[in-house]
């Protein structure tokens, strides 16, 4: 399995603790392709369809042709074994919006 940056995958996020996003849901792969290839983990941002967009924490994106939001403050590394199947890929403009929001909330 070799996920690539900006791809969207179904990811099993359970078990979780506290306020972490739960269940199996679409997630954006954020790490560089070199790390994605060589490491046993990938950095992801989960997607949700429930809340309204509210940048920089909830960034509007399109997932499999449907509106969604990237939940920026839920960024995490997960084992590749949690990845179930590839759904698609973010547009370059959606990826740029996610990257900008990450810069804001992480003060980079």
MOLINJO-V699490 format. One record per helix or strand of 3 or more residues. SS is the DSSP state (~ for helix, > for strand). FROM is the first residue (numbers start at 1). LEN is the number of residues. If there is no record, write none. Layout:
BEGIN
ss from len
SS FROM LEN
SS FROM LEN
END
This chain:
BEGIN
ss from len
> 7 6
> 24 6
~ 33 6
> 41 8
> 58 6
> 66 6
~ 72 3
> 76 4
~ 80 3
> 83 7
~ 92 15
END
